[in-house]
Amino acid sequence: MLDADLAIFGANPGEYQKYARSIRQEYIWVSDANYIAGRTKVLENFLQRERIYLTEEIFNSLELSAHNNIKAEIQFLKRGCNG
């Protein structure tokens, strides 16, 4: 179940960016600075894991894409964009 919840991280970049924008809208009441700091921390925690996905099939098919999407979002956020 956890891998299914995290599958969006491994989506194609356009779909992932749409997801990231929707997350920002969900937290629109949070200031840009606080959102950027909090979201970056959450994303960096995923990158620090030994692996994001626990099942072999999902790991093999989505892990690299997930890392790329997360890194791209972190870079976007660090440029001061509001997700």
C-alpha positions in Angstrom: 0.0 0.0 0.0 2.8 2.4 0.8 4.4 2.0 -2.6 1.0 2.7 -4.2 0.7 6.0 -2.2 4.2 7.0 -3.3 3.9 6.0 -6.9 3.3 9.6 -8.0 7.0 10.3 -7.2 7.9 8.1 -10.1 5.4 9.5 -12.6 6.5 11.1 -15.8 7.9 14.6 -15.1 4.8 16.5 -16.4 2.4 14.5 -14.3 4.7 14.9 -11.3 4.9 18.7 -11.8 1.1 18.8 -11.9 1.0 16.8 -8.6 3.6 19.2 -7.0 1.5 22.2 -8.0 -1.6 20.6 -6.5 0.2 20.0 -3.2 1.1 23.7 -3.1 -2.5 24.6 -3.6 -3.5 22.3 -0.8 -1.2 24.3 1.5 -1.9 27.7 -0.1 -2.5 29.1 3.4 1.2 28.5 4.3 3.6 31.3 3.4 6.0 30.7 0.5 9.0 30.7 2.8 7.5 28.2 5.2 6.1 26.0 2.4 9.5 25.9 0.7 11.3 25.0 3.9 8.8 22.3 4.9 8.3 20.7 1.5 12.1 20.7 0.9 12.6 18.9 4.2 10.0 16.3 3.4 11.4 15.6 0.0 15.0 15.5 1.2 13.9 12.9 3.8 12.7 10.7 0.9 16.1 11.0 -0.8 17.9 10.0 2.4 16.1 6.7 2.6 18.0 3.7 1.4 15.1 3.3 -1.1 11.8 4.9 -1.6 9.9 1.9 -2.8 9.8 -1.4 -0.8 8.5 -3.8 -3.4 11.0 -5.0 -6.0 8.8 -4.4 -9.0 7.9 -0.8 -8.1 11.5 -0.2 -7.0 12.8 -1.4 -10.3 10.4 0.6 -12.4 10.0 3.9 -10.5 12.9 4.5 -8.1 15.2 6.3 -10.6 12.3 8.5 -11.9 11.2 9.2 -8.3 14.7 10.4 -7.4 14.9 12.6 -10.5 11.4 14.1 -9.9 12.2 14.8 -6.2 15.5 16.4 -7.0 14.0 18.6 -9.7 11.3 19.8 -7.3 13.9 20.6 -4.6 15.8 22.6 -7.2 12.6 24.4 -8.2 11.8 25.2 -4.6 15.4 26.3 -3.8 15.1 28.9 -6.6 12.4 30.4 -4.5 9.4 29.3 -6.6 6.2 28.6 -4.8 5.7 25.1 -6.0 
